[in-house]
Amino acid sequence: MPQLLKLKDVIATTGLSRSYIYALAQQGAFPKPVKLSERSSAWVQSELEEWIDSRIALRDQEAA
């Protein structure tokens, strides 16, 4: 079963600001949140982990 992370956890995991997370998601460069209710959203943990892995792979590619 997929785990969901609230915004504070996404910020703590990525080190990105709230506004930058939403801006990247709007551009399609970051996983989009799942709407839980009118005022609550969360991110799928596996999608966030894949995004982090892709950033690491990009870094490693550029270093090679």
Summary of the structure (lengths in Angstrom):
residues: 64
radius of gyration: 12.5
end to end distance: 36.5
largest distance: 45.3
contacts: 138
relative contact order: 0.19
helix: 58%
strand: 17%
